[in-house]
Amino acid sequence: MAGRISSRVVTVAVGVLALAGGLAAAKLKSSARQRANDASAQTPGAAHKIAADPLPKPFATRSADRSPHVVPRPEKAWPQVPRGFRVSLYAEGLERPRALRVAPNADVFVSESWSGRVRVLRGVGKDGRAAQIETFASDLEKPFGLAFWPPGKRPQALYVGDTDAVLRFPYYYGDLKARGAPTKIADLPGGGLLRGGGHWTRDLAISPDGKKLYVSVGSFSNVDDPDDHPGEKERADILEMTIDGNNDGKDRRVYASGIRNAVGLAISPRDGALWASVNERDELGDELVPDYVTRVVDGGFYGWPYFYIGGHADPRLGGKHAELASKVIVPDVLVEPHAASMQLVFYDGEQFPAAYNGNIFAAQHGSWNRSALAGYEVVRIPVDDKGRALGGYEDFMTGFANADGEAWGRPVGIAVDGDGGLLVSDDVGNCIWRIEAAPP
């Protein structure tokens, strides 16, 4: 039955259990030690829970340098999803598609960061693929995040998170091409990976009342001390600024800090809370540090670079700022270390079974700093009727990597389409997958 975990117990490493039954009822005894196998052994529906304490010791294992060997999709290879769902290809031939956002008229906007474009996909042809693909805007500087303003059915602007600025394009219902040059509403620290700008993705989210814009800005480095590195100013933060479609960007402030790289932002439809999908630090060993998905608290401090996952001190910072240990907020949901958690979305469609309503889906791009590949999947995070995460996650869309260290797909963007299907961008497959509920 869709949404249920297989009754077969899935073998995992010490402390991470995949159990039969619903995640809400399962009492998962856990730690951050992951399954001994790699991403090739993921099973759709398998449940995991990683506890914030105890965590392995830093450097308990050697820091690995193992990026995947990216290969073309093998013949007959296809993403795997739980029973009750099926996967199809919605679009092919894109150029490293990244973040996704669906317009009120069901057009699918996608950022092609490396080619500096925002594309628009419309409709579905007889072959099940996008019927029309247009370029909305080009000549941008690593565009990633996309957000329509104001919230609702008739937006008037599309905001784009370039790596070094937030841009506003005029937008009218059904536009396939920008009506002119964008307006820069805010400069951002950065400049792109190829120009030595560190983490370069800038995701965007807009408050439910349409008055606040949130912008994620990743750190320049892995664990540089901001006290000594001025390049970290306003980085490893989520920024907030006012937005009204005209005089945007005022009252800029740090909304939350100590967040190494919040690649994805989303607003909970149940309570309007801001959530983030975060890449934690590297080079402390295979099992550190877990990435995470969390509700973001106004004024909250999440530890970077001095601490991680609560008051765990990073030994590379020499015990600095010990007074901050008690202020570190423990994230809501920890996911596999080095999985590179990317964009996230709350499921608000009507196609999936009722148990999926309000659940979070998050794309996991995949590891480079782990001896066994981690990530390369989409995970489902169950939440309760008040929008609170239950603490664990499930493998949902898997099958992109094999035991030889080869990967033919890497999920990045994720969105709910106009028919309630789930879209997933794949930036090495140069495509967008679509997950739908299958007929009985």
C-alpha positions as a Markdown table, in Angstrom:
| # | Residue | x | y | z |
|---|---|---|---|---|
| 1 | Met | 0.0 | 0.0 | 0.0 |
| 2 | Ala | 1.4 | 3.5 | -0.9 |
| 3 | Gly | 3.1 | 5.3 | 1.9 |
| 4 | Arg | 3.7 | 2.2 | 4.1 |
| 5 | Ile | 7.1 | 0.8 | 4.9 |
| 6 | Ser | 7.7 | -2.8 | 3.7 |
| 7 | Ser | 7.3 | -5.4 | 6.3 |
| 8 | Arg | 10.8 | -6.7 | 5.4 |
| 9 | Val | 13.4 | -5.3 | 7.8 |
| 10 | Val | 16.1 | -3.4 | 5.8 |
| 11 | Thr | 19.6 | -4.1 | 7.0 |
| 12 | Val | 21.5 | -0.9 | 8.2 |
| 13 | Ala | 24.5 | -0.1 | 10.2 |
| 14 | Val | 24.5 | 0.2 | 14.0 |
| 15 | Gly | 22.1 | 2.9 | 15.2 |
| 16 | Val | 20.1 | 3.5 | 12.0 |
| 17 | Leu | 17.1 | 1.2 | 11.7 |
| 18 | Ala | 14.6 | 0.7 | 8.9 |
| 19 | Leu | 11.5 | -0.9 | 10.5 |
| 20 | Ala | 8.1 | -2.1 | 9.4 |
| 21 | Gly | 5.1 | 0.1 | 10.0 |
| 22 | Gly | 4.4 | 3.8 | 9.9 |
| 23 | Leu | 7.2 | 6.1 | 10.9 |
| 24 | Ala | 5.0 | 7.9 | 13.4 |
| 25 | Ala | 4.5 | 4.8 | 15.4 |
| 26 | Ala | 8.0 | 3.4 | 15.0 |
| 27 | Lys | 10.3 | 3.8 | 17.9 |
| 28 | Leu | 13.6 | 4.0 | 16.1 |
| 29 | Lys | 16.7 | 3.6 | 18.3 |
| 30 | Ser | 19.4 | 5.4 | 16.5 |
| 31 | Ser | 22.7 | 7.3 | 16.2 |
| 32 | Ala | 24.5 | 8.9 | 13.3 |
| 33 | Arg | 26.3 | 5.7 | 12.3 |
| 34 | Gln | 24.9 | 5.0 | 8.9 |
| 35 | Arg | 24.2 | 1.8 | 7.0 |
| 36 | Ala | 27.5 | 0.0 | 6.0 |
| 37 | Asn | 26.3 | -0.2 | 2.3 |
| 38 | Asp | 26.1 | 2.7 | 0.0 |
| 39 | Ala | 23.5 | 4.5 | -2.0 |
| 40 | Ser | 23.1 | 1.5 | -4.3 |
| 41 | Ala | 21.4 | -0.4 | -1.5 |
| 42 | Gln | 18.6 | 2.1 | -0.8 |
| 43 | Thr | 15.1 | 0.7 | -0.7 |
| 44 | Pro | 12.0 | 2.9 | -1.3 |
| 45 | Gly | 10.0 | 3.1 | 1.9 |
| 46 | Ala | 12.9 | 2.2 | 4.2 |
| 47 | Ala | 12.8 | 4.4 | 7.3 |
| 48 | His | 15.7 | 6.0 | 9.1 |
| 49 | Lys | 16.2 | 8.1 | 12.1 |
| 50 | Ile | 19.5 | 9.7 | 13.2 |
| 51 | Ala | 19.8 | 10.9 | 16.8 |
| 52 | Ala | 21.7 | 14.1 | 17.7 |
| 53 | Asp | 23.4 | 12.4 | 20.6 |
| 54 | Pro | 25.5 | 10.4 | 20.7 |
| 55 | Leu | 27.4 | 11.2 | 17.5 |
| 56 | Pro | 30.6 | 9.5 | 16.4 |
| 57 | Lys | 33.8 | 11.2 | 17.4 |
| 58 | Pro | 35.5 | 13.6 | 14.9 |
| 59 | Phe | 38.1 | 11.8 | 12.8 |
| 60 | Ala | 36.8 | 8.4 | 13.9 |
| 61 | Thr | 37.2 | 7.5 | 10.2 |
| 62 | Arg | 39.5 | 9.1 | 7.7 |
| 63 | Ser | 38.0 | 11.9 | 5.6 |
| 64 | Ala | 37.3 | 10.5 | 2.1 |
| 65 | Asp | 37.6 | 12.1 | -1.2 |
| 66 | Arg | 35.3 | 10.1 | -3.4 |
| 67 | Ser | 33.2 | 12.0 | -5.9 |
| 68 | Pro | 31.0 | 9.8 | -8.0 |
| 69 | His | 31.9 | 8.7 | -11.5 |
| 70 | Val | 29.1 | 10.1 | -13.5 |
| 71 | Val | 27.9 | 7.8 | -16.3 |
| 72 | Pro | 25.1 | 7.9 | -18.8 |
| 73 | Arg | 21.9 | 6.3 | -17.7 |
| 74 | Pro | 22.3 | 2.5 | -18.3 |
| 75 | Glu | 19.9 | 0.8 | -20.6 |
| 76 | Lys | 16.7 | -0.1 | -18.6 |
| 77 | Ala | 17.8 | 1.8 | -15.5 |
| 78 | Trp | 15.0 | 3.8 | -14.0 |
| 79 | Pro | 14.4 | 5.5 | -10.6 |
| 80 | Gln | 12.7 | 3.4 | -8.0 |
| 81 | Val | 9.7 | 4.5 | -5.9 |
| 82 | Pro | 7.4 | 2.9 | -3.3 |
| 83 | Arg | 4.6 | 0.6 | -4.4 |
| 84 | Gly | 1.7 | 2.7 | -5.5 |
| 85 | Phe | 3.8 | 5.2 | -7.4 |
| 86 | Arg | 5.4 | 5.3 | -10.8 |
| 87 | Val | 8.0 | 7.5 | -12.5 |
| 88 | Ser | 8.1 | 9.0 | -16.0 |
| 89 | Leu | 10.4 | 11.4 | -17.8 |
| 90 | Tyr | 8.8 | 14.9 | -18.0 |
| 91 | Ala | 11.6 | 16.6 | -19.9 |
| 92 | Glu | 15.0 | 15.8 | -21.4 |
| 93 | Gly | 17.8 | 17.7 | -23.1 |
| 94 | Leu | 18.0 | 20.4 | -20.5 |
| 95 | Glu | 21.4 | 21.9 | -19.4 |
| 96 | Arg | 22.1 | 20.8 | -15.8 |
| 97 | Pro | 18.7 | 21.8 | -14.4 |
| 98 | Arg | 18.7 | 22.9 | -10.8 |
| 99 | Ala | 15.9 | 24.6 | -8.8 |
| 100 | Leu | 12.2 | 24.2 | -9.7 |
| 101 | Arg | 9.2 | 26.4 | -9.1 |
| 102 | Val | 5.7 | 25.9 | -10.5 |
| 103 | Ala | 3.7 | 29.0 | -11.5 |
| 104 | Pro | 0.0 | 29.4 | -10.7 |
| 105 | Asn | -0.9 | 28.5 | -14.3 |
| 106 | Ala | 1.1 | 25.2 | -13.9 |
| 107 | Asp | 4.1 | 26.3 | -16.0 |
| 108 | Val | 7.3 | 24.8 | -14.7 |
| 109 | Phe | 10.2 | 27.2 | -14.1 |
| 110 | Val | 13.7 | 25.7 | -13.8 |
| 111 | Ser | 17.0 | 27.4 | -13.3 |
| 112 | Glu | 19.9 | 26.2 | -15.5 |
| 113 | Ser | 22.6 | 27.7 | -13.2 |
| 114 | Trp | 25.7 | 26.8 | -15.3 |
| 115 | Ser | 24.3 | 28.3 | -18.5 |
| 116 | Gly | 22.9 | 31.3 | -16.7 |
| 117 | Arg | 19.3 | 30.8 | -17.8 |
| 118 | Val | 15.8 | 30.4 | -16.4 |
| 119 | Arg | 13.6 | 28.1 | -18.6 |
| 120 | Val | 9.9 | 27.5 | -18.7 |
| 121 | Leu | 8.2 | 24.2 | -19.5 |
| 122 | Arg | 4.5 | 24.1 | -20.4 |
| 123 | Gly | 2.0 | 21.4 | -20.9 |
| 124 | Val | 2.3 | 17.7 | -21.6 |
| 125 | Gly | 2.5 | 16.2 | -25.1 |
| 126 | Lys | 1.2 | 12.8 | -26.3 |
| 127 | Asp | 4.5 | 11.3 | -25.2 |
| 128 | Gly | 4.1 | 12.5 | -21.6 |
| 129 | Arg | 6.9 | 15.1 | -22.0 |
| 130 | Ala | 6.8 | 18.8 | -21.8 |
| 131 | Ala | 5.0 | 20.1 | -24.9 |
| 132 | Gln | 6.9 | 23.4 | -24.9 |
| 133 | Ile | 10.2 | 24.7 | -23.6 |
| 134 | Glu | 11.1 | 28.4 | -23.7 |
| 135 | Thr | 13.9 | 30.6 | -22.3 |
| 136 | Phe | 12.4 | 33.1 | -19.8 |
| 137 | Ala | 15.7 | 34.9 | -19.1 |
| 138 | Ser | 19.4 | 34.4 | -19.9 |
| 139 | Asp | 22.8 | 36.0 | -19.3 |
| 140 | Leu | 22.4 | 35.6 | -15.5 |
| 141 | Glu | 25.2 | 34.8 | -13.0 |
| 142 | Lys | 24.5 | 31.3 | -11.6 |
| 143 | Pro | 20.7 | 31.7 | -11.1 |
| 144 | Phe | 19.2 | 29.2 | -8.6 |
| 145 | Gly | 16.3 | 30.2 | -6.4 |
| 146 | Leu | 12.9 | 31.2 | -7.9 |
| 147 | Ala | 9.9 | 32.8 | -6.2 |
| 148 | Phe | 6.7 | 34.3 | -7.5 |
| 149 | Trp | 5.3 | 37.5 | -5.8 |
| 150 | Pro | 2.7 | 38.1 | -4.4 |
| 151 | Pro | 1.6 | 34.7 | -3.2 |
| 152 | Gly | -1.6 | 33.6 | -4.8 |
| 153 | Lys | -3.0 | 33.0 | -8.3 |
| 154 | Arg | -2.0 | 36.3 | -9.9 |
| 155 | Pro | 1.7 | 37.0 | -9.3 |
| 156 | Gln | 3.2 | 40.3 | -10.6 |
| 157 | Ala | 6.9 | 39.4 | -10.4 |
| 158 | Leu | 9.4 | 36.6 | -10.5 |
| 159 | Tyr | 12.4 | 36.9 | -8.1 |
| 160 | Val | 15.6 | 35.1 | -9.0 |
| 161 | Gly | 18.4 | 34.3 | -6.7 |
| 162 | Asp | 21.6 | 34.9 | -8.6 |
| 163 | Thr | 24.8 | 34.0 | -6.8 |
| 164 | Asp | 25.7 | 37.7 | -6.1 |
| 165 | Ala | 22.3 | 39.4 | -6.2 |
| 166 | Val | 18.5 | 39.1 | -6.0 |
| 167 | Leu | 16.8 | 40.1 | -9.2 |
| 168 | Arg | 13.1 | 41.0 | -9.9 |
| 169 | Phe | 11.5 | 40.4 | -13.3 |
| 170 | Pro | 8.0 | 41.6 | -14.1 |
| 171 | Tyr | 5.7 | 38.7 | -14.6 |
| 172 | Tyr | 2.2 | 38.3 | -15.8 |
| 173 | Tyr | 0.1 | 35.2 | -15.7 |
| 174 | Gly | 1.3 | 32.9 | -18.5 |
| 175 | Asp | 4.5 | 34.8 | -19.5 |
| 176 | Leu | 7.0 | 32.5 | -21.3 |
| 177 | Lys | 9.6 | 35.3 | -21.7 |
| 178 | Ala | 10.7 | 38.1 | -19.5 |
| 179 | Arg | 9.3 | 41.5 | -20.5 |
| 180 | Gly | 12.6 | 43.3 | -20.0 |
| 181 | Ala | 15.8 | 43.5 | -18.0 |
| 182 | Pro | 15.6 | 42.6 | -14.3 |
| 183 | Thr | 15.8 | 45.0 | -11.5 |
| 184 | Lys | 18.5 | 44.3 | -8.9 |
| 185 | Ile | 16.9 | 44.6 | -5.5 |
| 186 | Ala | 19.9 | 43.4 | -3.4 |
| 187 | Asp | 23.6 | 42.6 | -3.7 |
| 188 | Leu | 24.7 | 39.4 | -2.0 |
| 189 | Pro | 28.1 | 38.3 | -0.9 |
| 190 | Gly | 29.5 | 35.8 | -3.3 |
| 191 | Gly | 30.5 | 35.7 | -6.9 |
| 192 | Gly | 30.2 | 32.0 | -7.9 |
| 193 | Leu | 32.2 | 28.9 | -7.3 |
| 194 | Leu | 34.4 | 29.5 | -10.4 |
| 195 | Arg | 35.4 | 32.9 | -9.1 |
| 196 | Gly | 36.4 | 31.7 | -5.7 |
| 197 | Gly | 33.0 | 32.6 | -4.2 |
| 198 | Gly | 32.5 | 29.4 | -2.1 |
| 199 | His | 28.9 | 28.0 | -1.8 |
| 200 | Trp | 27.1 | 29.8 | -4.6 |
| 201 | Thr | 23.4 | 28.7 | -4.5 |
| 202 | Arg | 20.9 | 31.3 | -3.4 |
| 203 | Asp | 17.4 | 30.0 | -2.7 |
| 204 | Leu | 14.4 | 32.2 | -2.1 |
| 205 | Ala | 11.2 | 32.0 | -0.1 |
| 206 | Ile | 8.4 | 34.6 | 0.4 |
| 207 | Ser | 6.4 | 34.9 | 3.6 |
| 208 | Pro | 2.7 | 34.0 | 3.3 |
| 209 | Asp | 1.6 | 37.6 | 3.6 |
| 210 | Gly | 4.0 | 38.6 | 0.8 |
| 211 | Lys | 5.9 | 41.1 | 2.9 |
| 212 | Lys | 9.2 | 39.3 | 3.6 |
| 213 | Leu | 11.7 | 37.8 | 1.3 |
| 214 | Tyr | 14.1 | 35.2 | 2.7 |
| 215 | Val | 17.5 | 34.5 | 1.0 |
| 216 | Ser | 19.9 | 31.7 | 1.8 |
| 217 | Val | 23.6 | 32.5 | 1.6 |
| 218 | Gly | 26.0 | 29.6 | 2.1 |
| 219 | Ser | 29.4 | 30.0 | 3.7 |
| 220 | Phe | 32.5 | 30.9 | 1.8 |
| 221 | Ser | 34.4 | 28.0 | 3.3 |
| 222 | Asn | 34.1 | 24.7 | 5.1 |
| 223 | Val | 34.9 | 26.0 | 8.6 |
| 224 | Asp | 36.7 | 29.3 | 8.4 |
| 225 | Asp | 36.3 | 31.4 | 11.6 |
| 226 | Pro | 34.2 | 34.5 | 10.7 |
| 227 | Asp | 36.2 | 36.4 | 13.4 |
| 228 | Asp | 39.3 | 36.2 | 11.2 |
| 229 | His | 37.8 | 35.9 | 7.7 |
| 230 | Pro | 35.8 | 38.9 | 6.6 |
| 231 | Gly | 34.7 | 37.1 | 3.5 |
| 232 | Glu | 32.3 | 35.2 | 5.8 |
| 233 | Lys | 30.3 | 38.4 | 6.6 |
| 234 | Glu | 26.5 | 37.8 | 5.9 |
| 235 | Arg | 27.3 | 34.2 | 4.9 |
| 236 | Ala | 26.2 | 30.9 | 6.5 |
| 237 | Asp | 23.0 | 32.9 | 7.1 |
| 238 | Ile | 19.5 | 33.2 | 6.0 |
| 239 | Leu | 18.8 | 36.9 | 5.3 |
| 240 | Glu | 15.4 | 38.6 | 5.5 |
| 241 | Met | 14.4 | 41.8 | 3.7 |
| 242 | Thr | 11.1 | 43.6 | 2.9 |
| 243 | Ile | 9.4 | 43.1 | -0.4 |
| 244 | Asp | 6.5 | 44.9 | -2.1 |
| 245 | Gly | 7.2 | 44.6 | -5.8 |
| 246 | Asn | 8.6 | 48.1 | -6.1 |
| 247 | Asn | 11.0 | 49.3 | -3.4 |
| 248 | Asp | 12.3 | 45.9 | -2.3 |
| 249 | Gly | 15.3 | 45.0 | -0.2 |
| 250 | Lys | 14.8 | 47.3 | 2.8 |
| 251 | Asp | 15.1 | 46.4 | 6.4 |
| 252 | Arg | 17.7 | 43.8 | 5.6 |
| 253 | Arg | 18.8 | 41.7 | 8.5 |
| 254 | Val | 20.1 | 38.2 | 9.4 |
| 255 | Tyr | 17.1 | 36.1 | 10.1 |
| 256 | Ala | 19.0 | 33.0 | 11.3 |
| 257 | Ser | 22.8 | 32.3 | 11.5 |
| 258 | Gly | 25.2 | 29.4 | 11.8 |
| 259 | Ile | 23.7 | 27.6 | 8.9 |
| 260 | Arg | 26.6 | 26.4 | 6.7 |
| 261 | Asn | 24.7 | 26.1 | 3.4 |
| 262 | Ala | 20.9 | 26.2 | 3.3 |
| 263 | Val | 20.5 | 25.1 | -0.3 |
| 264 | Gly | 16.7 | 24.9 | -0.1 |
| 265 | Leu | 14.1 | 27.1 | 1.5 |
| 266 | Ala | 10.3 | 26.5 | 1.8 |
| 267 | Ile | 7.3 | 27.8 | 3.6 |
| 268 | Ser | 5.1 | 25.4 | 5.5 |
| 269 | Pro | 1.5 | 25.6 | 4.2 |
| 270 | Arg | 0.2 | 24.6 | 7.6 |
| 271 | Asp | 1.7 | 27.4 | 9.8 |
| 272 | Gly | 3.7 | 29.6 | 7.6 |
| 273 | Ala | 7.0 | 28.6 | 9.1 |
| 274 | Leu | 10.3 | 28.9 | 7.2 |
| 275 | Trp | 12.1 | 25.6 | 6.6 |
| 276 | Ala | 15.6 | 24.9 | 5.2 |
| 277 | Ser | 17.5 | 22.0 | 3.8 |
| 278 | Val | 21.1 | 22.3 | 4.8 |
| 279 | Asn | 24.5 | 20.9 | 3.8 |
| 280 | Glu | 26.7 | 20.6 | 6.9 |
| 281 | Arg | 30.5 | 20.6 | 7.0 |
| 282 | Asp | 33.0 | 18.2 | 5.6 |
| 283 | Glu | 36.3 | 16.5 | 6.5 |
| 284 | Leu | 35.5 | 15.2 | 10.0 |
| 285 | Gly | 35.0 | 11.6 | 8.7 |
| 286 | Asp | 32.5 | 9.4 | 7.0 |
| 287 | Glu | 29.8 | 9.8 | 9.7 |
| 288 | Leu | 30.1 | 13.5 | 10.4 |
| 289 | Val | 28.4 | 15.8 | 10.1 |
| 290 | Pro | 24.7 | 14.8 | 9.3 |
| 291 | Asp | 23.0 | 17.1 | 6.9 |
| 292 | Tyr | 19.6 | 18.3 | 8.0 |
| 293 | Val | 16.1 | 19.6 | 7.2 |
| 294 | Thr | 14.7 | 22.0 | 9.8 |
| 295 | Arg | 12.2 | 24.6 | 10.8 |
| 296 | Val | 14.2 | 27.9 | 11.0 |
| 297 | Val | 13.6 | 30.0 | 14.0 |
| 298 | Asp | 13.8 | 33.8 | 13.9 |
| 299 | Gly | 17.1 | 34.8 | 15.5 |
| 300 | Gly | 18.2 | 31.1 | 15.8 |
| 301 | Phe | 21.8 | 30.0 | 15.8 |
| 302 | Tyr | 22.6 | 26.6 | 14.3 |
| 303 | Gly | 26.2 | 26.3 | 15.2 |
| 304 | Trp | 28.5 | 26.9 | 12.2 |
| 305 | Pro | 31.4 | 26.9 | 12.4 |
| 306 | Tyr | 32.1 | 26.5 | 16.1 |
| 307 | Phe | 29.5 | 23.7 | 16.8 |
| 308 | Tyr | 27.3 | 21.3 | 15.0 |
| 309 | Ile | 24.1 | 19.5 | 15.8 |
| 310 | Gly | 23.8 | 21.1 | 19.2 |
| 311 | Gly | 26.8 | 21.7 | 21.4 |
| 312 | His | 29.2 | 19.4 | 19.6 |
| 313 | Ala | 32.4 | 21.4 | 19.2 |
| 314 | Asp | 34.3 | 21.4 | 15.9 |
| 315 | Pro | 37.9 | 20.5 | 17.0 |
| 316 | Arg | 39.3 | 22.6 | 14.2 |
| 317 | Leu | 38.2 | 25.8 | 15.8 |
| 318 | Gly | 40.2 | 25.4 | 19.0 |
| 319 | Gly | 37.4 | 25.8 | 21.5 |
| 320 | Lys | 36.5 | 29.3 | 20.4 |
| 321 | His | 33.2 | 30.8 | 21.5 |
| 322 | Ala | 32.4 | 28.2 | 24.1 |
| 323 | Glu | 29.7 | 30.6 | 25.4 |
| 324 | Leu | 27.6 | 29.8 | 22.3 |
| 325 | Ala | 27.4 | 26.1 | 22.9 |
| 326 | Ser | 24.1 | 26.3 | 24.8 |
| 327 | Lys | 22.5 | 28.5 | 22.2 |
| 328 | Val | 22.9 | 26.1 | 19.3 |
| 329 | Ile | 19.5 | 24.8 | 18.0 |
| 330 | Val | 19.3 | 21.1 | 17.2 |
| 331 | Pro | 17.7 | 20.6 | 13.8 |
| 332 | Asp | 14.4 | 18.8 | 13.4 |
| 333 | Val | 15.5 | 16.1 | 11.1 |
| 334 | Leu | 19.0 | 14.8 | 10.5 |
| 335 | Val | 19.8 | 13.0 | 7.3 |
| 336 | Glu | 22.8 | 11.0 | 6.1 |
| 337 | Pro | 26.1 | 12.8 | 6.4 |
| 338 | His | 27.5 | 14.2 | 3.2 |
| 339 | Ala | 24.2 | 13.5 | 1.3 |
| 340 | Ala | 24.1 | 17.1 | 0.1 |
| 341 | Ser | 20.5 | 17.9 | 0.9 |
| 342 | Met | 19.2 | 20.3 | -1.8 |
| 343 | Gln | 15.7 | 21.8 | -2.5 |
| 344 | Leu | 12.7 | 20.8 | -0.5 |
| 345 | Val | 8.9 | 21.1 | -0.9 |
| 346 | Phe | 5.8 | 20.5 | 1.1 |
| 347 | Tyr | 3.4 | 18.2 | -0.6 |
| 348 | Asp | 0.2 | 20.2 | -1.1 |
| 349 | Gly | -1.3 | 18.3 | -4.1 |
| 350 | Glu | -4.3 | 16.1 | -4.1 |
| 351 | Gln | -3.0 | 13.1 | -6.1 |
| 352 | Phe | -0.9 | 11.3 | -3.5 |
| 353 | Pro | -2.6 | 9.3 | -0.7 |
| 354 | Ala | -3.8 | 11.3 | 2.3 |
| 355 | Ala | -1.0 | 10.2 | 4.4 |
| 356 | Tyr | 1.4 | 12.3 | 2.3 |
| 357 | Asn | -0.5 | 15.6 | 2.7 |
| 358 | Gly | 1.8 | 18.2 | 4.2 |
| 359 | Asn | 4.9 | 15.9 | 4.1 |
| 360 | Ile | 8.3 | 17.2 | 3.1 |
| 361 | Phe | 10.2 | 15.9 | 0.1 |
| 362 | Ala | 13.8 | 16.8 | -0.2 |
| 363 | Ala | 16.3 | 16.0 | -2.9 |
| 364 | Gln | 19.7 | 14.6 | -2.0 |
| 365 | His | 22.3 | 15.5 | -4.6 |
| 366 | Gly | 24.9 | 13.0 | -3.3 |
| 367 | Ser | 28.3 | 12.9 | -1.5 |
| 368 | Trp | 31.9 | 13.5 | -2.3 |
| 369 | Asn | 33.4 | 13.3 | 1.2 |
| 370 | Arg | 32.3 | 9.8 | 2.1 |
| 371 | Ser | 33.9 | 6.4 | 1.3 |
| 372 | Ala | 30.6 | 4.9 | 0.5 |
| 373 | Leu | 28.3 | 7.0 | -1.7 |
| 374 | Ala | 25.5 | 8.7 | 0.3 |
| 375 | Gly | 22.5 | 10.6 | -1.1 |
| 376 | Tyr | 21.5 | 10.3 | -4.7 |
| 377 | Glu | 17.9 | 10.1 | -3.9 |
| 378 | Val | 14.7 | 11.9 | -2.8 |
| 379 | Val | 13.6 | 11.4 | 0.8 |
| 380 | Arg | 10.2 | 11.8 | 2.4 |
| 381 | Ile | 9.9 | 13.5 | 5.8 |
| 382 | Pro | 6.6 | 12.7 | 7.5 |
| 383 | Val | 5.0 | 15.5 | 9.6 |
| 384 | Asp | 2.1 | 15.6 | 12.0 |
| 385 | Asp | -1.1 | 17.6 | 11.5 |
| 386 | Lys | 0.5 | 20.7 | 13.1 |
| 387 | Gly | 3.4 | 20.6 | 10.6 |
| 388 | Arg | 5.9 | 19.3 | 13.0 |
| 389 | Ala | 8.4 | 16.8 | 11.7 |
| 390 | Leu | 8.3 | 13.4 | 13.3 |
| 391 | Gly | 12.1 | 13.2 | 13.4 |
| 392 | Gly | 12.9 | 10.6 | 10.8 |
| 393 | Tyr | 12.9 | 10.2 | 7.1 |
| 394 | Glu | 12.2 | 7.6 | 4.4 |
| 395 | Asp | 14.0 | 6.7 | 1.2 |
| 396 | Phe | 11.4 | 7.6 | -1.5 |
| 397 | Met | 13.0 | 7.9 | -5.0 |
| 398 | Thr | 16.2 | 5.8 | -5.3 |
| 399 | Gly | 18.3 | 3.9 | -7.8 |
| 400 | Phe | 20.6 | 6.6 | -9.2 |
| 401 | Ala | 23.9 | 5.1 | -8.0 |
| 402 | Asn | 25.6 | 1.7 | -8.0 |
| 403 | Ala | 28.0 | -0.2 | -5.7 |
| 404 | Asp | 30.9 | 0.6 | -8.1 |
| 405 | Gly | 30.7 | 4.3 | -7.2 |
| 406 | Glu | 29.0 | 5.3 | -10.5 |
| 407 | Ala | 26.0 | 7.7 | -10.6 |
| 408 | Trp | 23.7 | 8.3 | -13.5 |
| 409 | Gly | 21.5 | 10.8 | -11.7 |
| 410 | Arg | 21.7 | 13.5 | -9.0 |
| 411 | Pro | 18.5 | 15.0 | -7.8 |
| 412 | Val | 18.5 | 18.8 | -7.1 |
| 413 | Gly | 15.2 | 20.6 | -7.5 |
| 414 | Ile | 11.8 | 19.4 | -6.4 |
| 415 | Ala | 8.3 | 20.8 | -6.8 |
| 416 | Val | 4.6 | 19.8 | -6.9 |
| 417 | Asp | 3.1 | 20.3 | -10.4 |
| 418 | Gly | -0.3 | 21.5 | -11.3 |
| 419 | Asp | -1.8 | 17.9 | -11.3 |
| 420 | Gly | -0.3 | 17.0 | -7.9 |
| 421 | Gly | 2.6 | 15.0 | -9.3 |
| 422 | Leu | 6.1 | 15.5 | -7.9 |
| 423 | Leu | 8.8 | 16.9 | -10.2 |
| 424 | Val | 12.5 | 16.2 | -9.6 |
| 425 | Ser | 15.3 | 17.8 | -11.6 |
| 426 | Asp | 18.4 | 15.8 | -12.3 |
| 427 | Asp | 21.5 | 17.9 | -13.2 |
| 428 | Val | 23.6 | 15.1 | -14.6 |
| 429 | Gly | 20.8 | 13.4 | -16.4 |
| 430 | Asn | 19.8 | 16.8 | -17.8 |
| 431 | Cys | 16.2 | 16.0 | -17.3 |
| 432 | Ile | 13.2 | 16.3 | -15.0 |
| 433 | Trp | 11.5 | 13.2 | -13.6 |
| 434 | Arg | 7.8 | 13.1 | -12.6 |
| 435 | Ile | 6.4 | 10.9 | -9.8 |
| 436 | Glu | 2.7 | 10.2 | -9.8 |
| 437 | Ala | 0.4 | 8.0 | -7.9 |
| 438 | Ala | -0.2 | 4.8 | -9.9 |
| 439 | Pro | -3.7 | 3.3 | -10.4 |
| 440 | Pro | -4.3 | 0.2 | -8.3 |
